Amino acid sequence: MEKTQGMKRSLVSRILGPTLVTIGITGVILGFALSNNGTTDIRVEGNPAIEALFPEPDAEVLRQTSVGIDLVAGYEAELTINGVAIPLDEINVLRDLENPRESAQTSGTFGDTLNRFLYQPLEGRSVPELQGDSNCAVAVYWPLADPSDRKSIEWCFTAL
């Protein structure tokens, strides 16, 4: 009788132990696979036009940090920071990652994949520096093919 119980325990521990370890490892792998390495902002993740917001929502940044939006090719954008509309000539439009100065001055070509609209707070500009504490930005964006199809996204962050 003792031998039968010992065999049952041995069989259970030989099957149950590795099964539990396998389930645990599978759970960890599945957790990593389902985790979101990018932003957790569903408005960005679920929007095919927006690739990123700068700074990310709820981030802590310095007062001179650039603010903007990265869109897929074929879109334009306007920015408002803390209720101040940023003039178009103060928004750097980066369309060429290899030569950002030239793309900011010439607006690049619309065939390039980079389509980043950034405002750099500087003395003498519309917003010389971000406010200490909470700041909010609004980006209005639209496809070049239909400029009347305007959408907007608002996000807030903290400047130190």
N, C-alpha and C positions, 0 to 999 in steps of 0.2 A: 504494500500500500504506500509506504514511504517512497519507494522507488518510482511509482506512478506519479505521485505528487511532485517529486523532484524533476521528473521528465517534463511534466506539464509546465512547471515554473521555468525550467530551462528553455523549453520551446517558446513560451510566452516572452521571456526576456530576449531570446534570440530574434524574435520577429518584432515585438513591440518596440524595443529599444531603437533599432535602426529605422523603423517606420517613423517614430517620433522625431528622430534626428533629421530624417529626410523632409518631413513636413516642416520642421523649423527652418531648415536651409531654404526650402522652396518659398516659405513665407517672407524671408529676408530678401531673397532675389526678387520676388514679386513686388515687395515694398519699394525697392530701388527702381524697378522698371516703371512703376506707376507714379513715382515721385516726379515733381515738376522741377527741373533744374533751372528754368527761367523764372520769370516773374510769376507771382501768385495772383496777379490782378486778372480776374476773369474777363474784364473788359478788353484787355490787351490780348490775352490768350485766345479768346473767342472771336477776335476781330481780324479778318484776313488783310485789312489795309494797314494795321499798326504792327510794327516790329518791336518797338521799344519806346519807353518814356524816359526822359532824363530830367532830373534824377528819378529814380524809381519811386513810386508812391510810398509814403511813410519813411523815406530815407532821412538820415541826418547828414547834412552837407555843410560846406563852408559858404559864406555869404557871396563869394565870387564864382560859385559853381555855375556852369552852363545849364540852361533850361531848354528843353525842346522835345521833339518827337522824331522818331525814325519811321518812315512810311515805306511801303513797297513802291517800286517804280510806277510812275504814271499818276502820282498824287501831288497836290500842293497843300500848303498849310499856312495858317496865320496863328500868332501866339498872343496871349494876354497873360500877364503876370501880376497877381495881386490887384486885379481890376484895371491895370494899365495896358492898353493896347500897344503892342510893339510895332513900330513902323517897319514896313517891309525892308527898307534899306539897312535896318539894324539886325535883321535875321540872316545868319550865315546858312546858306543852303549848300550842304556838302554832298556832292554826287560822285566824287572820285576819291577813294580812300588813299590812293597812292600820292595824290597831289591835292591835299585839302585846300591850300591857299588859292590855287587856280580855280578849283571848282566853286569856292565861296565867292570869288569875284565874277566868274563868268556864268555861274549857275550850271555848268557842266552840260551833259547831254542827257536826255531822258531815257536813253537806252541803258545807262549804267544802273547797277543794282543798288548802290547806296543812295538814299534819298532822305537825308537827315536835315532837319530844320532846327537850328540852335541859336539861342540868344545868350550872349556873354555879358553879364552885368559889368559895366565899367563907368567910371566917373564921366559925366557929360552925356550919358545916354538916358533913355527913357526910365530905366530902372537902374540906378547906379550900383546898388547892391541889394541883395535879398534881405528881407526883414529878419531880425533876430527872432527866433521861435517859428511860428507857423507861416508858411507861404503856400499859395495855391496858383496853379497854372491851368489855363484852358487852351487847348489846341482845336481850332476849327480846320477841318480838312475836307478835301473833295477830289474826285477823279478829274483829270484833265479832260476826259471825254465828256463829262457832264458837270460843269462848274456849279450848276444849280443844286446838285445833290450833296449839300453840305451837312456834315455831321460834326459833333464835337465830343471831346473827352476832357474831363477835369480831374486833376490829381493834386494832392497836397503833400508837402514834405517839410522838414524842419531845418532851418539854417542856424548854425551855431555862431 
